[in-house]
């Protein structure tokens, strides 16, 4: 599974739903997810409640890779207006 993370809410939302879906498919409780993903239970709760704005890009990547997901990031030069 490949998920792109960017500043846009749509991409962050896709990232969150990918990680959330992974947790649910694996059948992990919040306690199990904290152990496997290396974050605290309140962080997992924030994630599952959609509080994506509380996570920095490095946290998002770390959680996704700990879950065994593939993360791709792209940087593009802005086009002049």
Wavefront OBJ file of the C-alpha trace (Angstrom):
o trace
v 0.000 0.000 0.000
v 1.412 3.389 -0.947
v 0.180 6.560 0.712
v 1.300 10.073 -0.122
v 1.510 12.541 2.756
v 1.423 16.245 2.069
v 0.153 19.401 3.688
v -3.244 18.942 2.039
v -6.045 17.667 4.240
v -7.070 15.184 1.562
v -3.667 13.481 1.576
v -3.401 13.549 5.362
v -6.904 12.102 5.531
v -5.906 9.310 3.169
v -2.853 8.617 5.312
v -4.997 8.444 8.443
v -7.565 6.178 6.850
v -4.802 3.885 5.530
v -3.247 3.500 8.975
v -6.650 3.179 10.646
v -7.708 0.525 8.131
v -4.437 -1.331 8.717
v -5.059 -1.346 12.482
v -8.610 -2.626 12.012
v -7.679 -5.295 9.430
v -4.982 -6.595 11.760
v -7.561 -6.674 14.551
v -5.343 -4.682 16.885
v -6.802 -3.132 20.004
v -5.563 0.350 20.881
v -3.211 -1.289 23.393
v -1.799 -3.617 20.741
v -1.475 -0.740 18.249
v 0.497 1.323 20.785
v 2.903 -1.551 21.315
v 3.369 -2.300 17.619
v 3.525 1.312 16.420
v 5.663 2.686 19.240
v 3.301 5.469 20.292
v 1.211 6.148 23.374
v -2.453 5.203 23.730
v -3.552 8.864 23.626
v -1.737 9.219 20.259
v -3.565 6.177 18.861
v -6.822 7.613 20.179
v -6.074 10.956 18.470
v -5.329 9.122 15.240
v -8.525 7.072 15.332
v -10.566 10.170 16.187
v -9.213 11.939 13.103
v -7.118 14.535 14.925
v -4.523 14.434 12.158
v -3.488 18.048 12.781
v -1.773 16.888 15.998
v 0.752 14.844 14.013
v 3.830 16.227 12.291
v 5.103 14.735 9.033
v 7.860 12.814 10.819
v 5.346 11.227 13.203
v 3.085 10.270 10.302
v 5.940 8.570 8.467
v 7.202 6.810 11.605
v 3.772 5.411 12.442
v 3.118 4.281 8.871
v 6.465 2.523 8.553
v 6.065 0.902 11.983
v 2.753 -0.460 10.682
v 4.599 -1.961 7.724
v 3.174 0.499 5.200
v 5.170 1.972 2.326
v 5.355 5.771 2.337
v 6.245 7.909 -0.658
v 6.813 11.631 -0.452
v 7.194 13.898 -3.439
v 8.502 17.420 -3.634
v 7.671 19.560 -6.662
v 8.707 23.027 -7.651
v 5.786 25.440 -7.457
v 4.584 26.700 -10.797
v 4.351 30.485 -11.142
v 0.843 31.882 -10.757
l 1 2 3 4 5 6 7 8 9 10 11 12 13 14 15 16 17 18 19 20 21 22 23 24 25 26 27 28 29 30 31 32 33 34 35 36 37 38 39 40 41 42 43 44 45 46 47 48 49 50 51 52 53 54 55 56 57 58 59 60 61 62 63 64 65 66 67 68 69 70 71 72 73 74 75 76 77 78 79 80 81
